[in-house]
């Protein structure tokens, strides 16, 4: 009986050593004139390269250009053993996966076990994108709640200078929730881009996700954190004055 499985690749930072290990395993699988081994790399400049050996991943072009996706394929036309690996860089949609199928039970489970072992050696990525995708409604609810709280903090801060009263504070806070929600929605998109489900990291200078993480870290340290601390200070001051 034919067995098949699709393994989703999630929350992984795949480095050059991981790619070489996976390609080496495929290259070492039993092959002859009835088997097909193929490696391909697609770049963000819409160019591609192909090869039947793992040496493709040592090409200088892999470090000079930004990789969009990698595919590794093994197919035995006689025994019907099949293994395909699809890795998409900056994957926030869950497209990266591994497909294994075979009529040979021993080959199927041996291959599955080895591939899972090789994947376990990859660095772990933050699960921010995974949480945003799997818990979309909860993410939206939390975003709106944070937006409302931020709006209330803003109105309480302004109330130190202009006395609005409780009713106006509540009214203007609801109005301010809309732009705050838009701001936090954009922030969530940036978080997805900074912490994709799958990230191919070969050359740091070409890694957009790492650059985004640095920018977000700077924004949080220099802008967001001081604002939060200011709100907390104002709340404490307001509570003490009463």
C-alpha positions in Angstrom: 0.0 0.0 0.0 1.3 3.4 -1.0 2.1 5.8 1.9 2.4 9.5 1.6 2.7 12.5 3.8 3.1 16.3 3.6 5.3 17.8 6.4 4.8 21.6 6.8 8.0 23.6 7.5 7.2 26.2 10.1 9.1 28.5 12.5 12.5 27.7 11.0 15.6 29.7 10.0 17.3 27.6 7.4 21.0 28.3 7.0 23.5 27.1 4.4 24.6 24.1 6.5 20.9 22.9 6.7 20.5 23.2 3.0 23.7 21.3 2.3 22.6 18.5 4.7 19.2 18.1 3.1 20.7 18.1 -0.4 23.4 15.7 0.6 20.9 13.3 1.9 18.9 13.4 -1.4 22.1 13.0 -3.4 23.1 9.9 -1.4 19.7 8.2 -2.0 19.9 5.2 -4.3 19.8 6.4 -7.9 20.3 5.0 -11.4 19.0 5.7 -14.9 15.5 5.3 -13.6 15.7 7.9 -10.9 15.6 11.7 -11.1 17.4 14.1 -8.8 16.9 17.8 -9.4 17.9 20.9 -7.4 16.7 24.4 -8.3 17.0 27.9 -6.9 14.7 30.9 -7.7 15.9 34.4 -7.0 13.9 37.6 -6.4 15.2 39.1 -9.6 13.2 36.4 -11.5 16.2 34.3 -12.5 16.6 30.6 -11.7 19.4 28.0 -11.8 19.1 24.2 -11.9 21.4 21.3 -11.3 21.5 17.5 -10.6 24.1 17.9 -7.8 24.1 19.7 -4.5 27.0 21.8 -5.7 24.4 24.3 -6.9 24.2 25.6 -3.3 27.9 26.4 -3.2 27.6 28.7 -6.2 28.7 32.3 -5.6 25.5 33.6 -7.0 23.7 32.2 -3.9 25.5 34.7 -1.7 25.3 37.6 -4.2 21.6 37.4 -5.0 18.6 37.1 -2.7 17.0 33.6 -2.8 13.3 33.5 -3.3 12.8 29.7 -3.1 14.6 26.4 -3.1 13.3 23.1 -4.5 14.9 19.6 -4.1 13.4 16.6 -5.8 14.1 12.9 -5.8 11.9 10.4 -7.7 12.5 6.7 -8.4 10.3 5.8 -11.4 10.8 2.0 -10.8 10.1 1.8 -7.1 7.8 4.9 -7.0 9.8 6.5 -4.2 9.3 10.2 -4.1 10.7 13.1 -2.0 10.2 16.8 -2.7 11.3 19.7 -0.5 9.9 23.2 -1.1 11.4 26.1 0.8 10.1 29.6 0.3 12.1 32.5 1.7 10.2 35.0 4.0 7.3 32.5 3.9 4.3 34.0 5.9 1.7 31.8 4.2 2.8 28.3 5.1 3.8 27.3 1.5 7.1 25.6 2.6 6.7 21.8 2.9 8.1 18.4 2.3 6.3 15.6 0.4 7.2 12.0 0.8 5.5 9.0 -0.8 6.4 5.4 -1.4 5.0 1.9 -1.7 7.9 0.7 0.3 7.1 1.0 4.0 10.8 0.9 5.2 11.9 3.5 2.7 9.0 5.8 3.6 9.6 5.7 7.4 13.4 5.9 7.1 13.2 8.9 4.8 10.6 10.6 7.0 12.6 10.1 10.1 15.8 11.4 8.6 14.2 14.5 7.1 12.5 15.3 10.4 15.9 14.9 12.1 17.6 17.2 9.6 14.9 19.8 10.1 15.3 19.7 13.9 18.9 21.0 13.4 17.5 24.3 12.0 17.4 27.3 14.2 14.0 28.1 15.6 12.1 31.2 14.4 9.8 33.2 16.6 6.2 32.0 16.4 4.8 35.5 16.0 3.7 34.9 12.3 2.3 31.5 13.3 0.2 33.0 16.1 -1.0 35.8 13.8 -2.1 33.3 11.1 -3.6 30.6 13.3 -5.3 33.0 15.7 -6.4 35.7 13.3 -9.6 36.6 15.1 -7.9 36.7 18.5 -5.1 38.8 17.0 -7.7 41.3 15.6 -9.5 41.5 19.0 -6.3 42.0 20.9 -5.3 44.7 18.4 -8.5 46.6 18.8 -8.3 46.3 22.6 -4.7 47.6 22.6 -5.8 50.4 20.3 -8.6 51.4 22.6 -6.3 51.3 25.7 -3.7 53.4 23.8 -6.4 55.9 22.9 -7.6 56.1 26.5 -4.0 56.7 27.7 -3.7 59.5 25.1 -6.8 61.2 26.3 -5.8 60.8 29.9 -2.5 62.4 29.1 -4.2 65.3 27.3 -6.6 65.7 30.1 -3.8 67.0 32.2 -3.7 70.1 30.0 -7.3 70.3 28.8 -10.1 69.1 31.1 -12.4 67.0 28.9 -14.5 65.1 31.5 -15.2 61.4 31.5 -17.8 61.4 28.8 -15.6 63.3 26.3 -12.6 61.1 27.1 -14.7 58.0 26.4 -16.1 59.5 23.1 -12.7 60.7 21.8 -11.0 57.5 22.8 -13.4 55.5 20.7 -12.7 57.8 17.7 -8.9 57.5 18.3 -9.3 53.7 18.3 -9.7 53.7 14.5 -6.3 55.3 13.6 -4.6 53.3 16.3 -6.0 50.1 14.8 -4.7 51.0 11.4 -1.2 51.7 13.0 -1.2 48.4 14.8 -2.4 46.5 11.7 0.6 47.8 9.8 2.8 46.9 12.7 1.5 43.3 12.6 2.3 43.1 8.9 5.8 44.3 9.7 6.1 41.7 12.4 5.1 39.0 9.9 7.8 40.2 7.5 10.4 40.3 10.3 9.5 36.9 11.7 8.4 34.8 8.8 7.4 31.2 9.2 10.4 30.2 7.1 13.6 32.2 6.5 16.5 31.3 4.3 19.6 32.8 5.9 22.8 32.4 3.7 24.2 35.9 3.6 23.3 38.4 6.3 23.6 41.4 4.0 20.8 39.9 1.8 18.5 39.0 4.7 15.6 41.4 4.7 14.0 39.8 7.7 17.0 40.4 9.9 17.1 44.1 8.7 13.4 44.4 9.6 14.0 43.0 13.1 16.8 45.5 13.7 14.5 48.4 12.5 11.7 47.2 14.7 14.0 46.8 17.7 15.2 50.4 17.2 11.6 51.7 16.8 10.6 49.9 20.0 13.6 51.1 22.0 13.6 54.7 20.9 9.9 55.4 20.3 7.4 52.8 21.6 9.1 52.0 25.0 9.5 55.7 26.0 5.8 56.3 25.2 4.7 53.3 27.2 6.8 54.4 30.2 5.4 58.0 29.8 1.8 56.7 29.9 2.6 54.6 33.0 4.2 57.6 34.7 1.2 59.8 33.9 -1.2 57.1 35.3 0.8 56.9 38.5 0.9 60.7 38.8 -2.8 60.9 38.1 -3.5 58.3 40.8 -1.3 60.0 43.4 -2.8 63.4 42.7 -6.3 62.0 43.5 
